[in-house]
Amino acid sequence: MLLNDPLLKQAFEDLLETYKQEIFHTSFADDEKRRSLWMAYNMLDKIRGHLQTIMESGKLAQKDLELLNKS
């Protein structure tokens, strides 16, 4: 599965760490930047979940096709 690819896993981990560090290094008054970084940080899990759903539904569709072709 694509999400098990070490490079993709590392890319997600690196982005999470980058966003987390950036959030903690914003100034007290920089609410807008912190809000944007927080949204980016939280979107990564949604993106990962969406990719997983697409891949799993594709696998199910492939299995259904294989069963139809055997009939």
PDB file with one MODEL, atoms N, CA, C and O in Angstrom:
MODEL        1
ATOM      1  N   MET A   1       0.842  -1.177   0.000  1.00  0.00           N
ATOM      2  CA  MET A   1       0.000   0.000   0.000  1.00  0.00           C
ATOM      3  C   MET A   1       0.887   1.239   0.000  1.00  0.00           C
ATOM      4  O   MET A   1       1.944   1.277   0.629  1.00  0.00           O
ATOM      5  N   LEU A   2       0.433   2.220  -0.706  1.00  0.00           N
ATOM      6  CA  LEU A   2       1.184   3.464  -0.858  1.00  0.00           C
ATOM      7  C   LEU A   2       1.523   4.107   0.482  1.00  0.00           C
ATOM      8  O   LEU A   2       2.625   4.624   0.669  1.00  0.00           O
ATOM      9  N   LEU A   3       0.571   4.073   1.412  1.00  0.00           N
ATOM     10  CA  LEU A   3       0.808   4.725   2.705  1.00  0.00           C
ATOM     11  C   LEU A   3       1.851   4.014   3.554  1.00  0.00           C
ATOM     12  O   LEU A   3       2.323   4.563   4.550  1.00  0.00           O
ATOM     13  N   ASN A   4       2.213   2.798   3.166  1.00  0.00           N
ATOM     14  CA  ASN A   4       3.272   2.083   3.880  1.00  0.00           C
ATOM     15  C   ASN A   4       4.649   2.365   3.288  1.00  0.00           C
ATOM     16  O   ASN A   4       5.665   1.921   3.822  1.00  0.00           O
ATOM     17  N   ASP A   5       4.676   3.103   2.186  1.00  0.00           N
ATOM     18  CA  ASP A   5       5.941   3.445   1.559  1.00  0.00           C
ATOM     19  C   ASP A   5       6.765   4.295   2.522  1.00  0.00           C
ATOM     20  O   ASP A   5       6.274   5.302   3.031  1.00  0.00           O
ATOM     21  N   PRO A   6       8.007   3.901   2.776  1.00  0.00           N
ATOM     22  CA  PRO A   6       8.833   4.631   3.747  1.00  0.00           C
ATOM     23  C   PRO A   6       9.017   6.114   3.406  1.00  0.00           C
ATOM     24  O   PRO A   6       9.052   6.954   4.306  1.00  0.00           O
ATOM     25  N   LEU A   7       9.133   6.437   2.127  1.00  0.00           N
ATOM     26  CA  LEU A   7       9.318   7.845   1.756  1.00  0.00           C
ATOM     27  C   LEU A   7       8.072   8.669   2.035  1.00  0.00           C
ATOM     28  O   LEU A   7       8.172   9.802   2.506  1.00  0.00           O
ATOM     29  N   LEU A   8       6.907   8.116   1.752  1.00  0.00           N
ATOM     30  CA  LEU A   8       5.669   8.845   2.020  1.00  0.00           C
ATOM     31  C   LEU A   8       5.440   8.990   3.520  1.00  0.00           C
ATOM     32  O   LEU A   8       5.029  10.049   3.992  1.00  0.00           O
ATOM     33  N   LYS A   9       5.708   7.925   4.261  1.00  0.00           N
ATOM     34  CA  LYS A   9       5.589   8.000   5.722  1.00  0.00           C
ATOM     35  C   LYS A   9       6.497   9.088   6.275  1.00  0.00           C
ATOM     36  O   LYS A   9       6.094   9.882   7.125  1.00  0.00           O
ATOM     37  N   GLN A  10       7.735   9.110   5.775  1.00  0.00           N
ATOM     38  CA  GLN A  10       8.697  10.106   6.243  1.00  0.00           C
ATOM     39  C   GLN A  10       8.250  11.514   5.869  1.00  0.00           C
ATOM     40  O   GLN A  10       8.425  12.451   6.648  1.00  0.00           O
ATOM     41  N   ALA A  11       7.678  11.662   4.685  1.00  0.00           N
ATOM     42  CA  ALA A  11       7.202  12.978   4.252  1.00  0.00           C
ATOM     43  C   ALA A  11       6.108  13.489   5.185  1.00  0.00           C
ATOM     44  O   ALA A  11       6.133  14.653   5.587  1.00  0.00           O
ATOM     45  N   PHE A  12       5.139  12.625   5.537  1.00  0.00           N
ATOM     46  CA  PHE A  12       4.095  13.032   6.467  1.00  0.00           C
ATOM     47  C   PHE A  12       4.675  13.377   7.837  1.00  0.00           C
ATOM     48  O   PHE A  12       4.301  14.384   8.439  1.00  0.00           O
ATOM     49  N   GLU A  13       5.584  12.543   8.326  1.00  0.00           N
ATOM     50  CA  GLU A  13       6.199  12.793   9.633  1.00  0.00           C
ATOM     51  C   GLU A  13       6.984  14.108   9.627  1.00  0.00           C
ATOM     52  O   GLU A  13       6.919  14.883  10.581  1.00  0.00           O
ATOM     53  N   ASP A  14       7.726  14.348   8.543  1.00  0.00           N
ATOM     54  CA  ASP A  14       8.513  15.581   8.444  1.00  0.00           C
ATOM     55  C   ASP A  14       7.606  16.813   8.428  1.00  0.00           C
ATOM     56  O   ASP A  14       7.891  17.809   9.093  1.00  0.00           O
ATOM     57  N   LEU A  15       6.520  16.739   7.668  1.00  0.00           N
ATOM     58  CA  LEU A  15       5.597  17.866   7.626  1.00  0.00           C
ATOM     59  C   LEU A  15       4.962  18.122   8.987  1.00  0.00           C
ATOM     60  O   LEU A  15       4.855  19.268   9.424  1.00  0.00           O
ATOM     61  N   LEU A  16       4.539  17.046   9.660  1.00  0.00           N
ATOM     62  CA  LEU A  16       3.952  17.216  10.995  1.00  0.00           C
ATOM     63  C   LEU A  16       4.934  17.890  11.941  1.00  0.00           C
ATOM     64  O   LEU A  16       4.569  18.802  12.684  1.00  0.00           O
ATOM     65  N   GLU A  17       6.165  17.440  11.910  1.00  0.00           N
ATOM     66  CA  GLU A  17       7.187  18.015  12.795  1.00  0.00           C
ATOM     67  C   GLU A  17       7.480  19.473  12.424  1.00  0.00           C
ATOM     68  O   GLU A  17       7.633  20.322  13.303  1.00  0.00           O
ATOM     69  N   THR A  18       7.555  19.753  11.143  1.00  0.00           N
ATOM     70  CA  THR A  18       7.806  21.128  10.685  1.00  0.00           C
ATOM     71  C   THR A  18       6.691  22.059  11.142  1.00  0.00           C
ATOM     72  O   THR A  18       6.954  23.127  11.695  1.00  0.00           O
ATOM     73  N   TYR A  19       5.440  21.651  10.908  1.00  0.00           N
ATOM     74  CA  TYR A  19       4.318  22.495  11.319  1.00  0.00           C
ATOM     75  C   TYR A  19       4.291  22.687  12.828  1.00  0.00           C
ATOM     76  O   TYR A  19       4.031  23.785  13.318  1.00  0.00           O
ATOM     77  N   LYS A  20       4.559  21.614  13.558  1.00  0.00           N
ATOM     78  CA  LYS A  20       4.563  21.711  15.018  1.00  0.00           C
ATOM     79  C   LYS A  20       5.632  22.699  15.492  1.00  0.00           C
ATOM     80  O   LYS A  20       5.363  23.541  16.349  1.00  0.00           O
ATOM     81  N   GLN A  21       6.830  22.597  14.941  1.00  0.00           N
ATOM     82  CA  GLN A  21       7.904  23.507  15.328  1.00  0.00           C
ATOM     83  C   GLN A  21       7.569  24.951  14.949  1.00  0.00           C
ATOM     84  O   GLN A  21       7.823  25.879  15.718  1.00  0.00           O
ATOM     85  N   GLU A  22       6.998  25.128  13.764  1.00  0.00           N
ATOM     86  CA  GLU A  22       6.625  26.477  13.324  1.00  0.00           C
ATOM     87  C   GLU A  22       5.566  27.083  14.250  1.00  0.00           C
ATOM     88  O   GLU A  22       5.623  28.269  14.575  1.00  0.00           O
ATOM     89  N   ILE A  23       4.608  26.267  14.666  1.00  0.00           N
ATOM     90  CA  ILE A  23       3.569  26.758  15.578  1.00  0.00           C
ATOM     91  C   ILE A  23       4.204  27.276  16.868  1.00  0.00           C
ATOM     92  O   ILE A  23       3.860  28.357  17.346  1.00  0.00           O
ATOM     93  N   PHE A  24       5.124  26.504  17.422  1.00  0.00           N
ATOM     94  CA  PHE A  24       5.743  26.890  18.689  1.00  0.00           C
ATOM     95  C   PHE A  24       6.708  28.062  18.558  1.00  0.00           C
ATOM     96  O   PHE A  24       7.079  28.679  19.556  1.00  0.00           O
ATOM     97  N   HIS A  25       7.113  28.367  17.335  1.00  0.00           N
ATOM     98  CA  HIS A  25       8.042  29.479  17.143  1.00  0.00           C
ATOM     99  C   HIS A  25       7.362  30.745  16.636  1.00  0.00           C
ATOM    100  O   HIS A  25       8.039  31.696  16.246  1.00  0.00           O
ATOM    101  N   THR A  26       6.041  30.766  16.637  1.00  0.00           N
ATOM    102  CA  THR A  26       5.347  32.005  16.274  1.00  0.00           C
ATOM    103  C   THR A  26       5.340  32.942  17.472  1.00  0.00           C
ATOM    104  O   THR A  26       5.426  32.514  18.623  1.00  0.00           O
ATOM    105  N   SER A  27       5.238  34.210  17.174  1.00  0.00           N
ATOM    106  CA  SER A  27       5.173  35.178  18.268  1.00  0.00           C
ATOM    107  C   SER A  27       3.791  35.131  18.917  1.00  0.00           C
ATOM    108  O   SER A  27       2.830  34.645  18.322  1.00  0.00           O
ATOM    109  N   PHE A  28       3.708  35.629  20.111  1.00  0.00           N
ATOM    110  CA  PHE A  28       2.454  35.625  20.861  1.00  0.00           C
ATOM    111  C   PHE A  28       1.334  36.302  20.081  1.00  0.00           C
ATOM    112  O   PHE A  28       0.189  35.851  20.123  1.00  0.00           O
ATOM    113  N   ALA A  29       1.651  37.369  19.379  1.00  0.00           N
ATOM    114  CA  ALA A  29       0.631  38.156  18.687  1.00  0.00           C
ATOM    115  C   ALA A  29       0.284  37.624  17.292  1.00  0.00           C
ATOM    116  O   ALA A  29      -0.624  38.145  16.644  1.00  0.00           O
ATOM    117  N   ASP A  30       0.981  36.616  16.833  1.00  0.00           N
ATOM    118  CA  ASP A  30       0.801  36.136  15.462  1.00  0.00           C
ATOM    119  C   ASP A  30      -0.267  35.039  15.377  1.00  0.00           C
ATOM    120  O   ASP A  30       0.019  33.895  15.022  1.00  0.00           O
ATOM    121  N   ASP A  31      -1.490  35.415  15.709  1.00  0.00           N
ATOM    122  CA  ASP A  31      -2.603  34.462  15.700  1.00  0.00           C
ATOM    123  C   ASP A  31      -2.894  33.901  14.316  1.00  0.00           C
ATOM    124  O   ASP A  31      -3.181  32.714  14.165  1.00  0.00           O
ATOM    125  N   GLU A  32      -2.819  34.759  13.311  1.00  0.00           N
ATOM    126  CA  GLU A  32      -3.153  34.326  11.942  1.00  0.00           C
ATOM    127  C   GLU A  32      -2.196  33.236  11.454  1.00  0.00           C
ATOM    128  O   GLU A  32      -2.629  32.225  10.901  1.00  0.00           O
ATOM    129  N   LYS A  33      -0.909  33.443  11.661  1.00  0.00           N
ATOM    130  CA  LYS A  33       0.076  32.441  11.237  1.00  0.00           C
ATOM    131  C   LYS A  33      -0.119  31.143  12.019  1.00  0.00           C
ATOM    132  O   LYS A  33      -0.070  30.056  11.441  1.00  0.00           O
ATOM    133  N   ARG A  34      -0.337  31.250  13.305  1.00  0.00           N
ATOM    134  CA  ARG A  34      -0.539  30.066  14.147  1.00  0.00           C
ATOM    135  C   ARG A  34      -1.788  29.299  13.701  1.00  0.00           C
ATOM    136  O   ARG A  34      -1.779  28.069  13.648  1.00  0.00           O
ATOM    137  N   ARG A  35      -2.843  30.018  13.385  1.00  0.00           N
ATOM    138  CA  ARG A  35      -4.087  29.402  12.923  1.00  0.00           C
ATOM    139  C   ARG A  35      -3.859  28.662  11.599  1.00  0.00           C
ATOM    140  O   ARG A  35      -4.338  27.541  11.423  1.00  0.00           O
ATOM    141  N   SER A  36      -3.142  29.276  10.690  1.00  0.00           N
ATOM    142  CA  SER A  36      -2.849  28.642   9.400  1.00  0.00           C
ATOM    143  C   SER A  36      -2.006  27.386   9.569  1.00  0.00           C
ATOM    144  O   SER A  36      -2.265  26.361   8.939  1.00  0.00           O
ATOM    145  N   LEU A  37      -1.006  27.476  10.417  1.00  0.00           N
ATOM    146  CA  LEU A  37      -0.159  26.307  10.673  1.00  0.00           C
ATOM    147  C   LEU A  37      -0.936  25.189  11.358  1.00  0.00           C
ATOM    148  O   LEU A  37      -0.739  24.013  11.049  1.00  0.00           O
ATOM    149  N   TRP A  38      -1.810  25.550  12.278  1.00  0.00           N
ATOM    150  CA  TRP A  38      -2.634  24.562  12.970  1.00  0.00           C
ATOM    151  C   TRP A  38      -3.530  23.837  11.969  1.00  0.00           C
ATOM    152  O   TRP A  38      -3.684  22.617  12.032  1.00  0.00           O
ATOM    153  N   MET A  39      -4.120  24.597  11.045  1.00  0.00           N
ATOM    154  CA  MET A  39      -4.983  23.971  10.035  1.00  0.00           C
ATOM    155  C   MET A  39      -4.168  23.044   9.140  1.00  0.00           C
ATOM    156  O   MET A  39      -4.622  21.942   8.831  1.00  0.00           O
ATOM    157  N   ALA A  40      -2.993  23.455   8.721  1.00  0.00           N
ATOM    158  CA  ALA A  40      -2.144  22.616   7.880  1.00  0.00           C
ATOM    159  C   ALA A  40      -1.750  21.344   8.629  1.00  0.00           C
ATOM    160  O   ALA A  40      -1.783  20.253   8.060  1.00  0.00           O
ATOM    161  N   TYR A  41      -1.382  21.478   9.885  1.00  0.00           N
ATOM    162  CA  TYR A  41      -1.001  20.330  10.709  1.00  0.00           C
ATOM    163  C   TYR A  41      -2.150  19.329  10.797  1.00  0.00           C
ATOM    164  O   TYR A  41      -1.942  18.127  10.632  1.00  0.00           O
ATOM    165  N   ASN A  42      -3.342  19.814  11.053  1.00  0.00           N
ATOM    166  CA  ASN A  42      -4.498  18.934  11.205  1.00  0.00           C
ATOM    167  C   ASN A  42      -5.011  18.381   9.885  1.00  0.00           C
ATOM    168  O   ASN A  42      -5.635  17.320   9.860  1.00  0.00           O
ATOM    169  N   MET A  43      -4.762  19.073   8.808  1.00  0.00           N
ATOM    170  CA  MET A  43      -5.192  18.571   7.498  1.00  0.00           C
ATOM    171  C   MET A  43      -4.381  17.352   7.065  1.00  0.00           C
ATOM    172  O   MET A  43      -4.873  16.532   6.290  1.00  0.00           O
ATOM    173  N   LEU A  44      -3.168  17.222   7.545  1.00  0.00           N
ATOM    174  CA  LEU A  44      -2.340  16.081   7.152  1.00  0.00           C
ATOM    175  C   LEU A  44      -3.008  14.755   7.506  1.00  0.00           C
ATOM    176  O   LEU A  44      -2.980  13.824   6.702  1.00  0.00           O
ATOM    177  N   ASP A  45      -3.600  14.652   8.679  1.00  0.00           N
ATOM    178  CA  ASP A  45      -4.292  13.420   9.051  1.00  0.00           C
ATOM    179  C   ASP A  45      -5.509  13.183   8.170  1.00  0.00           C
ATOM    180  O   ASP A  45      -5.814  12.041   7.824  1.00  0.00           O
ATOM    181  N   LYS A  46      -6.201  14.246   7.810  1.00  0.00           N
ATOM    182  CA  LYS A  46      -7.359  14.108   6.922  1.00  0.00           C
ATOM    183  C   LYS A  46      -6.924  13.656   5.534  1.00  0.00           C
ATOM    184  O   LYS A  46      -7.588  12.829   4.909  1.00  0.00           O
ATOM    185  N   ILE A  47      -5.822  14.190   5.058  1.00  0.00           N
ATOM    186  CA  ILE A  47      -5.299  13.787   3.749  1.00  0.00           C
ATOM    187  C   ILE A  47      -4.880  12.325   3.779  1.00  0.00           C
ATOM    188  O   ILE A  47      -5.200  11.562   2.868  1.00  0.00           O
ATOM    189  N   ARG A  48      -4.170  11.940   4.820  1.00  0.00           N
ATOM    190  CA  ARG A  48      -3.733  10.549   4.954  1.00  0.00           C
ATOM    191  C   ARG A  48      -4.947   9.614   5.010  1.00  0.00           C
ATOM    192  O   ARG A  48      -4.958   8.568   4.360  1.00  0.00           O
ATOM    193  N   GLY A  49      -5.957   9.990   5.779  1.00  0.00           N
ATOM    194  CA  GLY A  49      -7.174   9.182   5.875  1.00  0.00           C
ATOM    195  C   GLY A  49      -7.904   9.089   4.549  1.00  0.00           C
ATOM    196  O   GLY A  49      -8.429   8.034   4.191  1.00  0.00           O
ATOM    197  N   HIS A  50      -7.936  10.201   3.817  1.00  0.00           N
ATOM    198  CA  HIS A  50      -8.592  10.199   2.512  1.00  0.00           C
ATOM    199  C   HIS A  50      -7.853   9.277   1.537  1.00  0.00           C
ATOM    200  O   HIS A  50      -8.484   8.510   0.809  1.00  0.00           O
ATOM    201  N   LEU A  51      -6.532   9.350   1.522  1.00  0.00           N
ATOM    202  CA  LEU A  51      -5.748   8.462   0.663  1.00  0.00           C
ATOM    203  C   LEU A  51      -6.001   6.997   1.007  1.00  0.00           C
ATOM    204  O   LEU A  51      -6.135   6.155   0.119  1.00  0.00           O
ATOM    205  N   GLN A  52      -6.065   6.706   2.286  1.00  0.00           N
ATOM    206  CA  GLN A  52      -6.301   5.332   2.720  1.00  0.00           C
ATOM    207  C   GLN A  52      -7.685   4.852   2.276  1.00  0.00           C
ATOM    208  O   GLN A  52      -7.829   3.723   1.806  1.00  0.00           O
ATOM    209  N   THR A  53      -8.689   5.695   2.421  1.00  0.00           N
ATOM    210  CA  THR A  53     -10.041   5.339   2.003  1.00  0.00           C
ATOM    211  C   THR A  53     -10.098   5.065   0.504  1.00  0.00           C
ATOM    212  O   THR A  53     -10.707   4.089   0.065  1.00  0.00           O
ATOM    213  N   ILE A  54      -9.464   5.927  -0.269  1.00  0.00           N
ATOM    214  CA  ILE A  54      -9.456   5.751  -1.725  1.00  0.00           C
ATOM    215  C   ILE A  54      -8.780   4.435  -2.097  1.00  0.00           C
ATOM    216  O   ILE A  54      -9.282   3.693  -2.941  1.00  0.00           O
ATOM    217  N   MET A  55      -7.652   4.149  -1.474  1.00  0.00           N
ATOM    218  CA  MET A  55      -6.931   2.916  -1.799  1.00  0.00           C
ATOM    219  C   MET A  55      -7.726   1.684  -1.381  1.00  0.00           C
ATOM    220  O   MET A  55      -7.774   0.695  -2.112  1.00  0.00           O
ATOM    221  N   GLU A  56      -8.343   1.740  -0.216  1.00  0.00           N
ATOM    222  CA  GLU A  56      -9.115   0.592   0.247  1.00  0.00           C
ATOM    223  C   GLU A  56     -10.347   0.370  -0.618  1.00  0.00           C
ATOM    224  O   GLU A  56     -10.684  -0.773  -0.928  1.00  0.00           O
ATOM    225  N   SER A  57     -11.024   1.443  -1.013  1.00  0.00           N
ATOM    226  CA  SER A  57     -12.200   1.279  -1.858  1.00  0.00           C
ATOM    227  C   SER A  57     -11.792   0.785  -3.246  1.00  0.00           C
ATOM    228  O   SER A  57     -12.537   0.046  -3.889  1.00  0.00           O
ATOM    229  N   GLY A  58     -10.617   1.190  -3.702  1.00  0.00           N
ATOM    230  CA  GLY A  58     -10.097   0.691  -4.977  1.00  0.00           C
ATOM    231  C   GLY A  58      -9.786  -0.786  -4.916  1.00  0.00           C
ATOM    232  O   GLY A  58     -10.027  -1.515  -5.878  1.00  0.00           O
ATOM    233  N   LYS A  59      -9.246  -1.237  -3.783  1.00  0.00           N
ATOM    234  CA  LYS A  59      -8.962  -2.655  -3.605  1.00  0.00           C
ATOM    235  C   LYS A  59     -10.258  -3.457  -3.592  1.00  0.00           C
ATOM    236  O   LYS A  59     -10.332  -4.536  -4.179  1.00  0.00           O
ATOM    237  N   LEU A  60     -11.281  -2.925  -2.918  1.00  0.00           N
ATOM    238  CA  LEU A  60     -12.571  -3.618  -2.880  1.00  0.00           C
ATOM    239  C   LEU A  60     -13.171  -3.703  -4.276  1.00  0.00           C
ATOM    240  O   LEU A  60     -13.710  -4.739  -4.663  1.00  0.00           O
ATOM    241  N   ALA A  61     -13.077  -2.628  -5.021  1.00  0.00           N
ATOM    242  CA  ALA A  61     -13.602  -2.625  -6.381  1.00  0.00           C
ATOM    243  C   ALA A  61     -12.852  -3.637  -7.240  1.00  0.00           C
ATOM    244  O   ALA A  61     -13.464  -4.324  -8.057  1.00  0.00           O
ATOM    245  N   GLN A  62     -11.549  -3.736  -7.069  1.00  0.00           N
ATOM    246  CA  GLN A  62     -10.749  -4.700  -7.825  1.00  0.00           C
ATOM    247  C   GLN A  62     -11.165  -6.127  -7.487  1.00  0.00           C
ATOM    248  O   GLN A  62     -11.276  -6.961  -8.386  1.00  0.00           O
ATOM    249  N   LYS A  63     -11.396  -6.422  -6.217  1.00  0.00           N
ATOM    250  CA  LYS A  63     -11.827  -7.758  -5.807  1.00  0.00           C
ATOM    251  C   LYS A  63     -13.201  -8.071  -6.404  1.00  0.00           C
ATOM    252  O   LYS A  63     -13.436  -9.192  -6.857  1.00  0.00           O
ATOM    253  N   ASP A  64     -14.107  -7.094  -6.409  1.00  0.00           N
ATOM    254  CA  ASP A  64     -15.427  -7.287  -7.001  1.00  0.00           C
ATOM    255  C   ASP A  64     -15.304  -7.612  -8.502  1.00  0.00           C
ATOM    256  O   ASP A  64     -15.989  -8.500  -9.008  1.00  0.00           O
ATOM    257  N   LEU A  65     -14.435  -6.890  -9.194  1.00  0.00           N
ATOM    258  CA  LEU A  65     -14.224  -7.164 -10.608  1.00  0.00           C
ATOM    259  C   LEU A  65     -13.677  -8.564 -10.835  1.00  0.00           C
ATOM    260  O   LEU A  65     -14.103  -9.264 -11.754  1.00  0.00           O
ATOM    261  N   GLU A  66     -12.735  -8.967  -9.998  1.00  0.00           N
ATOM    262  CA  GLU A  66     -12.162 -10.303 -10.121  1.00  0.00           C
ATOM    263  C   GLU A  66     -13.215 -11.376  -9.913  1.00  0.00           C
ATOM    264  O   GLU A  66     -13.231 -12.383 -10.621  1.00  0.00           O
ATOM    265  N   LEU A  67     -14.097 -11.163  -8.943  1.00  0.00           N
ATOM    266  CA  LEU A  67     -15.181 -12.130  -8.693  1.00  0.00           C
ATOM    267  C   LEU A  67     -16.153 -12.161  -9.878  1.00  0.00           C
ATOM    268  O   LEU A  67     -16.611 -13.233 -10.274  1.00  0.00           O
ATOM    269  N   LEU A  68     -16.465 -11.010 -10.435  1.00  0.00           N
ATOM    270  CA  LEU A  68     -17.351 -10.963 -11.609  1.00  0.00           C
ATOM    271  C   LEU A  68     -16.741 -11.660 -12.809  1.00  0.00           C
ATOM    272  O   LEU A  68     -17.445 -12.337 -13.559  1.00  0.00           O
ATOM    273  N   ASN A  69     -15.447 -11.502 -12.998  1.00  0.00           N
ATOM    274  CA  ASN A  69     -14.757 -12.127 -14.136  1.00  0.00           C
ATOM    275  C   ASN A  69     -14.669 -13.631 -13.976  1.00  0.00           C
ATOM    276  O   ASN A  69     -14.607 -14.346 -14.977  1.00  0.00           O
ATOM    277  N   LYS A  70     -14.662 -14.133 -12.756  1.00  0.00           N
ATOM    278  CA  LYS A  70     -14.598 -15.582 -12.505  1.00  0.00           C
ATOM    279  C   LYS A  70     -15.948 -16.244 -12.748  1.00  0.00           C
ATOM    280  O   LYS A  70     -16.018 -17.440 -13.028  1.00  0.00           O
ATOM    281  N   SER A  71     -17.024 -15.457 -12.639  1.00  0.00           N
ATOM    282  CA  SER A  71     -18.368 -16.026 -12.783  1.00  0.00           C
ATOM    283  C   SER A  71     -18.725 -16.308 -14.205  1.00  0.00           C
ATOM    284  O   SER A  71     -19.824 -16.788 -14.482  1.00  0.00           O
TER     285      SER A  71
ENDMDL
END
